[in-house]
Amino acid sequence: MAKYSNISTAVIHGGVSVDERTGAVSVPIYQTSTFRQDALGVNRGYEYSRTGNPTREAVEKLVAELEGGRSGFAFGSGMAAITAVLSLFRSGDRILISENVYGGTFRVLDKVFKNFGISYSIVDTTSREAFDAAFSDDVKAVLLESPANPLLTVTDIRMVSEVAHSHGALSIVDNTFMTPYLQKPLALGADIVIHSATKYLGGHSDLVAGLVVVNDPELAERIGFIQNATGGVLGPFDSFLLIRGIKTLAVRMDRHVENAEALVRYLNSHEAVSRVHYPGLETDPGFQVNARQAVNGGAMISFELKDGYDVPTFFSSLKLIFLAESLGGVESLACHPASMTHASIPRDVRLKVGITDGLIRLSPGIESKDDLIADLEQAIEAARR
Ligand SMILES: *Cc1c(COP(=O)(O)O)cnc(C)c1O
């Protein structure tokens, strides 16, 4: 029987929460490349750390448990995790991707996998009819984010997974923005969940890591094979840091969301702001679908300043909120998608999907919301032309 019923307990006691040999309550860092074998063909479950390492295995078991999957796999970055998943496909296959996927996901498809004969199409995943019509015989999977980067566009994960399955294709969800604390794609019908654990799961902007979780044993075997064969594994020390980060996921996410909701209320009523994108806002186009599949609107926000405000001045005037790539850390970060996260997407493609030059993305940290609002207030004031 499970030792707990709630994910707030699972983040602490899930997976391998105690070292079997010593009783240590935090999993030791097995900083070793290889393991002494007892005799030819006889080992103690580990042979070589690319193939398996106890610290990495602990975080893999933990994330599998949190996502409600059977098997987890840890990689050296979110992109290494995505690359491993895309390595399931072969020349002639096509992957459908939702509009506004992470820039690096677009780039690896466009600049790497395309060279191997794996093609992609950018599709509208917000309507069943449009999505269904995008399928052709060569489509083997759909890869989506919900909410998607950076406009927080919501996709109905259950609907997309149903349509994908009706065409014999896999449903792959990048759950980085929500984390299993707020949304569990496998329970909604997805086959593969991906994380950039660099973000909320790690939570402290001190490591780069990626995760994959699946339920199907055959898929698990194939991903495990690819992980070992291509070798983009997460090291023992970073695995330890990730476990340590995940222990506070529940309390951090509660505070991230509380701060995000406060900033949304502030920005939404500000005369300098033309638009706020946040799926927790009742007026947001994704509100209803998001409310069905996630606990709340999450903690990521984006907004647009009106024409009378200078965007570069806004960014250079921020004092507490750092201008930086990434998201999901305890410190608040702001970024400019057009020139940063989505710079690898051609400008015309970018504008077509709504990533304007005035768009600002915020990842509220867990500081005092009053201090965050004060920082935004003075930066907006400084940016007034
Ligand atoms: C950051 C990010 C990635 C890439 O992860 P890395 O850890 O930076 O390699 C993939 N997907 C999303 C949604 C991200 O935010």
The ligand as a Gaussian input file, in Angstrom:
#p B3LYP/6-31G(d) Opt

LIG

0 1
 C       13.842000      25.227000     -20.896000
 C       12.859000      24.400000     -21.611000
 C       13.261000      23.309000     -22.391000
 C       14.726000      22.957000     -22.588000
 O       15.296000      22.502000     -21.413000
 P       16.862000      22.674000     -21.031000
 O       16.929000      22.108000     -19.670000
 O       17.167000      24.139000     -21.102000
 O       17.647000      21.916000     -22.047000
 C       12.288000      22.538000     -22.984000
 N       10.972000      22.837000     -22.845000
 C       10.550000      23.890000     -22.123000
 C        9.097000      24.169000     -22.017000
 C       11.469000      24.713000     -21.483000
 O       11.047000      25.768000     -20.782000

